Amino acid sequence: FFFGTSFMANTATTSADLCIIGAGISGLTTLKNAVDAGLNPVCLERESRAGGVWSRPQYQTLRVQYLKTEFAFKDLDWDSTVGDYPSYDDVRAYIKEYVARFDLSRYIRYGVDIENCTFADDSETWTVHLKGGSQVQCPWLAMCTGSLTKHRGMPKGPWDEFDGELLHSSEYVHAAPYKDKSVVVLGWGASALEITADLANNGGCKNVTLLSRVEAPRGQDWVLPRRDAEGCPLRFSSDGSEMTNELRNDRVEKAARAAAGGDYYSWVPEALRPQLRPMEGRIICSECFIHAGEAGKVKVVEGECTGFKGRHLQYRTDKGKCHALHDVDAIVCAIGYAPFLPRLQGLMSPAPQESEWHLGMWSPTVPKCAFVGFGFGFVSIPFLVDLQSQYLLRCVRDPALLSEMASLPTGQNFTDNRYIRSLLPPTTEAGATPAKAAPVAPLKIDPVQAPKQAADPATPASPVSGASGSALASPLSPTGSMIAESNYKIGGGTVAELYDLWAQDYDTDAEDSMAFDSPKEMAALFAFLHRFNGPSGSTKILDAGCGTGLLQRYAAAVPNCEWHGMDLSEGMLQVLKKKGGYETLHAHSISDYPWPYPDEFADVVLCNGVLIYVDDPTCLNEFLRVTKPGGTLYLMVREDGRATYWETMCAHEQSNAWRLKYITEPRENMPLKPQGIIYRIYVYQKAAAPKVSAAGR
């Protein structure tokens, strides 16, 4: 993922042929197709990384419900090691490879806040107004923010009366914090069922209950495994073929009966069974949930939460009967996403007045703007958005096509193949089922040069996970070579001695020879999360294992930060003192307790590349001690050292000392000279209590 500074932080006006709002799968696909067609587009992304919903914190057991051959960019195959149904980590790595492979980052402006988008009838031009005073003008707009942009808020209710832990599903990462606890999940959707399954199968919970109200009049979504007994996928994505929904319904219902050993799962209450045929509603593919239900690990209850009394959850059934779930320790609210139409209406002028769009992408009230990727139903989003963006480019070539809008089918549900057939290029033969849409030929226009991403040495772009890079790596220094040969795992007192020797060459080796990835990624992640969740005033940062200060330099664009550093190597600190940027520096080992800081010293604690040298997981107590309540900790942990720390990391969650908020995907730490050194960054937030002190250890 690429970290970028705010785009055009002045009053400049930039012209482009096409402005794309959002850099998720829809925006990236539209961007790539536009570049291939000869346009110079600009893509604006609010966050500091590409990927849309996939760039945000998600539960770790998340997997795509489509086969990877369906859920794929048309011009980038999945790695052969990825399973048939890619994981959350797989998708993040795949998106990053796509951005890097086609050099899309030079068209993307990260960290952009859009105030509004207005259309001028006289010039037929859109103006996108950005916070800070800059703007983008373009004849065409592609709104690619999607329908899954903002989670619904917590439902109304007397939540303050609940004595246990209450969290939104968007805050749920994994099941470890809930060992030996009684957990209730509210909702009935993919997230609710998959989180329930994770808790039941992996959490060691005392008990797990799924509480769901009746979704009248259609009933609940169908729940199926990803494949039927013959191994065939059950999503039945629309592809433009002539296969009828009737045939698909018969196939899915047969698979449901086979999976359930009867008409439907006996452990699902009658009121929570689907009322419509599968293709008339939705299907959730979750064999993990089915296995948990069949094994009796999940109790499914029909009802709607009405209140609390201590740790007792009160609910009312659809028939008006009142009941309670007793001794509940935690509640996870999995209640879906907020409607996208009000959000668009607050952003655009003119704005769409209804969601019955032609081909799911053209609003009759919004000129020269395509809404790409807002479809739902049984269709793979990468396949759909490729067709929609190609259709957009055909309209850019020939705007007269928009005059035929009234004759096009309307709606967002793409389960029916007739919608897909309407998007296919006119040269496609009737009845054919193209795997990929034919690309639009380059446009015969004189495009306006799109501005390049301004180079900022303080905020370099993070290299792509696992990429070897096109730059030639310079040779390592002798000391750097010696440490690299050990896989950066020297033991004992040798660590300080070698890093003292390496100090003068460290920056050159780290940046030019190895393209050291983790400090750039940690700085980018800190800047990204701090932008939305950091303290309002000055931020006191402790850089534990600061070395020569790479983290501070990479995150220098983050305002109002006060940096403090600690490192084992006196030589490294001498180099850092000459650079400046830190208020205080201490020569101190992470494994020497207590650290030279008082309790609750820092708002943020960063630790990159050091824990591999510390075999004592109790050092995490010291990380907690020096962090303020509600503060954030960023820990880089190598995969080959994770076993040392994982049990203690989870124990601190179970004791409510901290909570895991985000995990990066596995990344190669030396992309220019890959050595199989794979790491992740774990982001924790310290709770207000309990307080861990040095004296109490």
N, C-alpha and C positions, 0 to 999 in steps of 0.2 A: 504494500500500500504506500502511496506517495504522500509525503507531508509537504504542504505548500503554504505560503503566506497569503494574506488577504489580497484579492485581485483589485488592482487599480484603486488603491486607497487615496484617491484624490478626486478631482472633479472632471476627469477626462471622459470623453465619449469614444467608445470603440465601435467600429462597424464590423459586421460579420454577415455572411450569407445566411446562416442558420444559427440560432441560439438554442441550445439544448439545456433544459433545466433538469439536473439530476444525473449522477454518474453511477447508477446501479446497472443491472443487466440491460434494462431498456435503454438508458442513456448511452452506455458504451456501445451497444449494437447500432444504435442510430448514428453515433459519432463515427464509427468505423465505416458504415455504409456511405455516410456523407463524404468522408475523405476519399473513399474509393471512387465516388461519383464526380470528383473534381471540385467539391465545395471546400471552403475554408471555414469550418464551424468553430464556435466557442461553446464549451460545455461548462456550466456553472454548478458547483457542488457545495452544499452548506458545510459538510463535514470535511475533515482534512485527509480523507481516504476514500478511494473508490470502492464500490460494491453494494451500495444501498443497504437493504436489510441484512445482507450477509456481512457487512463491515461492522455491524453493531453487536454488542454482547448478546449471545444466545445460549440456550442450554446445550451442554456438551454432547448430548445424545442425539441432537438434531440430525436428520438425514433427509435427503431429497426423496420425494415419493415417486419420482419418475425414474425410468431407466436412464443411465448416463448418456446413452445414444440419443435420447429425446431431449434431455436437459443439457444442451450443448450449444456453444457458438458454432455457427456453420463453418468457420474457417480455423478452428482449433480443436483438435482431438484431445480427449482426456488421456492422461498418462495411463499406460497399460497396468500399472500397479493399483489403480483406483478401482474399488469394487463396483458392482453393477448399480448400486444406489449410493452416490457419493455422500460423505459426511460433511459436517459444518467446516471442518479443517480443509477437506478436499476442495470444497467450493471456493473458499477464500484463496487458497493457493492457485486455483485455476483462473480466477478473475485477475489476480495479480500477473499471472503469466500472460494473459490476454492483453492487458494494458501495456506490458513491457514489449511483447512480441511485435505489436503494431505501433509502438511509440505514441500511444494515445495521450500520455500525460502532458505532452506539449500543447494540447488543445484544451486541457482541463484547468479550471481555476478553482482551487480548493479554499475552504474557509470563507465562502461567500454568503452573506446574508442578503436576501432579496426583499426589498420593501414592497414593490408592486411591478406589474407588467401592464403597460397600456398600449392600445392600438390607435393610431391616427388614421382616420378614414381618408383624408386628403392625400397623404403620401403613401398609404397602404404599408405602413412601417410599424413594427413593434419596438417599444423602448422598455428595456428592463432596467429599473432603477435599483441600485445597490446601496446598502447602508455605507455611509462615508462620502456619498456625493457622486460617485462614478456611475456610468450607465453604459448599456450595450444597445445598439440599434441594429435591427435586422428586418428583412422582409418576411421571414418565416420563423415560427416558434415551434419547438417540440417540447411539450410538457411530459417529462419522463419520471415524475416523482412517484408514480404508482399508487395503488390503493392501500398499501401496507406501510404508510409513512409514520403514522402516529398511533400509539396504543390508546385504547380507551382508558380513561382515568378510573380510579377506584370507584366501584358502585356506591351509590348513596346508602348510608346506613350508619348505625351507632357503633362504628369501628372502635372508637375510643374506649368502649366498654369491654373490649376483648383484652384479656390479660396475657395472651400469648404473642407469638410472632406473626405479623401480617405482612405479606409482600405481594407485589404484582408479578405476574409471570415473566415480564421483561427483566426482572431482577434475579430470577432463578438461574443459576449456573449449573449446579450439580447436586447430587443427593447427599453428599457426605455430611453436611451440617445437621441432618435430621435423624441420625442414628438413635435408636431407642425412643423416638418421639412419635406421637400420634399426629398425623398430618391429614388435612382436608384440602382437596383441590376443588375449586369452584369453576364450572364451565363445561362445555362440550364442544371441542374443536380439536384440531391437530395438536396444538400446544398443550391443552388440558390433558389429553389422553397420553401424549408422549411423556409429559412430566410425571403424570400419575404412574406410568409404567416404569420410569426411571427410579422413582421413589420406592416402588414396590419390589423391583428386581435388584436394585443396587444400593439402596439406602440403609438397609438394616433397621427399618422403622418398626415401631411397636405395632402400628396399623396404618393403613392408607385407605382413605375414603374419597370417592369421586361424587360430589353433590352437583346435580344438574337439574335445572328447571326444564319443563316440557317446552320444546320449540314449536309452538302451534303456528300454523296448522300443518306444516310439512313434517313434523316429527324430527327426531335426531338424524344426524348424518350417519350414513352407512359406515361400518367399521370392517375392514378387510385386511388380510395380509397383502403384501406387495405382489405376491405370485399365487396362482391357483395350484391345485394338486399336480397339474401337468407342467408347472414351471412357467406358465405364461403370465406376463404382467397384467394387472387388473385395473390400471388407470384408464386405458382406452382413450388416449389422447386424440383429439380431433386432428386430422391430417389432410383433409380435403377429399378423402375417399368417399365412396358411395355406401359404406357400411352404415346401416340404420341404427338409430338409438334402440329400436326394439330388439335387434340382435344383441346389442351390447348389454341391454338390461337383462336379457335371458342369461347371458354368460356370467354376469356379475352375480345375479341371484343364485345361480347354480353354485358358484364358488363360495358364496356366503353360507349356503346350506351345508356344503362340504366342510368348510372350516368350523362351523358351529356344531356339526353332527346333528342337525335338525333344522327347524325353520329359522331360528336365530339363537343367539347365545342365551342359555338358561339363566345365567347370572346377571343379565341386564333386565331391569324391571320392564314390565309390559309397556308402561307409559313412556319409556325412553327408547322404544324401538322405532325405526323409520316408518313413516306413513306413506311416503312416495316411492316410486321406483328409483333405482340408483341414479340414472341419468337425468332425472327430474330434480335432483337435489345435489348433494355433495357426497364424496367418498373420502374417508380418512383411512389411509393405509398405515397400520400399526400392528404388526404381528407381535411386538413386545407387549402391547396392551392386552391383546387377545391371550397371550400366554400367561400373563399375570392374572387375568380374570379366570381363566380355566384352572389355574393352580390355587385359586382362592386367596391370592395375595392382595386383591383389591375388593372393596365393598362398594358397589355402585348404588347410589341412593337418588331417588327422584324427589326434588323439592327445591324451594328457593329460600335462601337465607333471609331471616327476618330480624335477627338481633342476637345479643349475647348476654350472658350472665356469668361473669368471671371467665372460665375456660369452657363454658357450655355454649354450643352454637345452636340457636333455635332456627327451625325452618318450617315451611308450610308446603304441603303437597298441592298438586294441581286441583285436587278435590277438596281443598280447604282444611285438611287435617294438620294439626300442629304436632311437631316432634322436636327432639333435641339430640345432638351428638355431644357426648360428655368427654371431659378431660382432654380437650384438643390443645395441642402444643403449638401448632403452626397452621396457617391458612395461606394457600397460594391462589390468587385470583387470576384465572386465565380467561379473560373476557373479550379477547379479540382487539380489533383496530377500530379507531374512530372513522366515521364516514368521510370520504375524501371530498365530496362536493362542497360542503361549507368551507373547507380549507381553500379550495380553488377560488371560490367566490370572494374570499377575503383577499386574494392575491392578484386577481386579474380584472381588467376592465377593457372590453366587455368580458363577462364571465359566463360559463355554462349555467343554464338555469335548470337543467335536468340531466340525468345520467343516461338517457336513452340516445346514445350517440350513434351516428351512422358508421357502420363497420366497427363500432366500439372505439372510434378514434376521432370523429369529426363532429363537433357540436354546431348546430345550425346558428347559434348566436355568437360564435367566436370565429372570426375570419382568420385564415392563413395560420392556423394553429392546429397541430396534430397532438392528440393525447395518446401517447404510445405506452402500451403495457398496462392499461387499466382493466384489461379483460380478466375474466375468471371462468370457472367451469373446467371441463376436462380438456385442457390444452396446455402444452408446455410453453412457459413464458418465453424462453429463448427463441423457440420456433415462431410464436405469435409476433413478437416484437420485430423479428427480422422481416416478416411479411409486412407488418404495418409501416416500418421505416422505409422499406422499398416502395410501398404505395405512396408514402409521403414524397419521396424523391421523384416519382412519376408525376405527382401533382406540381412539384416545383418546376419540373420541365414543362408541363402543360397545365397551367392553372384552370383551363377550361374544364378539366375533369371534375373540379369541385362544383361546377354548375349542375352536375348529375347527382348531387348528393341526395336529393329527395327520393331518388329511386333505389337507394342503397338500403339494405336491412339495418335496423337499429337494435341496440342493446349491447350489454357487456358480456353476456353469457355465450361463450364460444364452444359450448358442448356440441352444438349442431354444426355439422360439417359445411353447411351452406355458407356460413360466415367465412370460413377458411377459403372456400372456393371463390368467394367474391373478392378476396384479397390477392389471389394468385394472378400473375402476369397474364395478359390477354392471349399470349401465344401458347399457354398451356392447353393441351388437348383435354377435352371433356372426359371426365372419368379417370384421368391420370392422377397419380399420387406422388407428386415430386417430394423427394426427401428434403430438398432445400430450394428456396426461391432463386430464380435466375437473377443475377445482379443487374442493377440498372447501369446502363452505359454512362460514361462521364458526361456531365452536363455541358452544353455549349454556351457557357456564360463566362464573364470575366470576373472571377471571384475576388473579393476583397481579402487582402492578406490578414490572416488571423494573428493576433499578437502571440508571441512565444511566452512561456512561463519565465518570469524574470529570475535570473540567477541570484541566489542569496546564499552566500557562504555560511551564514549562521543557521540556515535551515535547509540542508541538502536533502534531496529525495532519497528515501530508503531504497536500497537495491532489492530486486525481486528474490523471493525465497528460492533457493536452489539454483539461481541463475549463475552462469559462469562469467557473464559480462563480456562486452566487446573490447574493453580496455585491457592492455597488456599489463600484467602485474610487474612492478619493479621488484628486484631481488630483496629478500629480507636481510637485515643486519645479522652479524654472527650470533649475537645474543638472542635476537628474535628467532633465528633458525633453531637454536638449541632448545628454546622454550616450545616452539611449534612442534619439534620432533617428539616432545613428551605429551602432545595433545593438550598443552597448557594445564598439566596436572602435576607440577613439581610439588614435592612434599617437604615438610619440616622447615628449618630455618633457611633452606636454600631459596625459598620464594622471595624473601626480602632482598637477599643478596643479588639474585639474578635481575629482579626488577629495578634495583638500584643501577645495575650495569646497563639495563635496557632503556633507562629513562630518556637519554638524549635522542635515541632513535625511535622511541615508541610511537610518536605521532606519525612519522613517515611510514613506519611499518604498518601501523593500524589502518591508515587511510589509503596509502598508495600501493602497498604490497598485498594486503589482505582484504581491503575494503570491509573492515570490521563492521559487521552488520548490527549487532545488538545495541551499541550505544546510539546509533541513529534511530533504530526502531523504538528504543525506550524513550528517547527525547521526543520523537514524533507522537508516541502514545501519550506521554505526559501532557504535551501541548494540546492534543486532541481532547482528552478527558478534562483537563484543567479549564479549558474554554467554557465547558458547560457546567462543571461541578466544583470548580476551585473556589477558595475563599474570596470574598468580595474585596478585601484589602490586600496588604502585602502578604506574600507566601514565603514562609521560612522553609528552606529545603536542606536536608542533610543528604549529602552524596557519600554513601558508605562504600569505600573503595574507590575514591575519586580519581586515582591515578594522576594523569596530566590534565584532567578537566575537560575531556571530550564531551561529556554530557552537558555541561554548562554551555559550551560553545554551540552545540547543536540546538539547544533550547533557548538560546540567548534572545530570541524574538518574543518569548513569553514575558509579558510585562510584570513589574512589581514583584520580582523574586529576590530573595536574600539567600545566597548560597553559603553553605558551610560544608567543609570537606574533611574526610578522615581516610587515611591510607596507611598500610603497613610500611611502605617504601619511602624512606627519607629522600632518596634520589628523585622519585616521581614528584614529591611535594616541592622540592627545590625548583624543578622545571615549572610547576604550577604557580609558585609564588611570583616568578618573573612575568607570567602572563597576567596575573590578577584575576579579578572576577569573583573571588570568594572572600567573605567577611572574616572567617576563621578557618584554620587548617590544623589538624592534629595528626601526629604520627602515632597510630594506634592500630592494633590488630583487632579484627572483628571478633576473633575468638578469645579475646582478653576482656573479661567482665569485671566491673561495669565499664561501659564506654564513658568517655569524658564529657558527658552531656547530662543535664538534669532530666527528670521525668517530664514527659509531655513537652519535649523541646521543639519538635518540628511539625509543620503541617503536612509535609511530604517527605518520605524517605525513599531514596533511589539506591538500588544496589545492582550493579551490572558486572557480571563476569568474575565475581569474587567467591561466591559460595562453593564453587568447585574445589577451592583450597581449604574449606572448613568442613570437617567431618562431624561436627557437633550440632545437631538440630536444635539444641536448647538456645543457640544464638538467636533464634527467632523471638525468644522472650525479650531479648534486648531491643530488637527492632520494635516490638510492641511498646516497650517501656518508654522509649524516647519519642514516640509518635503521639500527637495530640488526639484526644477523643474525636472521632469523626474524620481523622486524617487518613491519608492514602499512602500505601506502601507498594512500590514497584520492585519485584524480585525477578531477576533473570536466573533461571535454573536450567542447566543443561540436562538433556534427557538421560544421559548416562549417570547423572547424580541425583535424579529426582527421587529415587527410592530412599535416599538418606533423609529427605525432608518431608516427604508426602504425608506420612502418618502424623507428624507433629503439626503440619499445616492444617490437616483435617481436624485434629484434636482441638486446635485453637478455634476453629469454626464451631465445633460441637459445644464448646464452652462459651460461645458467643463473644469471644475476645475480638475476633475480626470476621469479616465476610468476604469471600471471593467475589469480585465484581466482573472480572474480565480475564480471559486467557488468549494469548496470541496463538496462531497456528504454529506448528513446528517449522523452524527456519534454519537454514544453513548459515553458520556464523562467519564463514570465510569464503564468500562467493567467488572471489578471484582465484583462490587456491583451495577448493573444497577439500575438507578433511573428514567429512562426516560428523562434524561437531554441530549437533542439532540442539536447539534451545527453544524455550518458550519464556514469555514474560507473564508473570502472575500479578494481577493487580488486586490488592486487598484494601478494604476500608475498615479502620479500627472502630469498634463500638465505643459507646460512651462508658461502658462498664463491662466486665470488671477491669480494674486497673492493675497492671502488672508492675511491681516495683523491684528494684535491685535488691533491697533488703529482704523481700519476701521470697526470693528464689532459693 
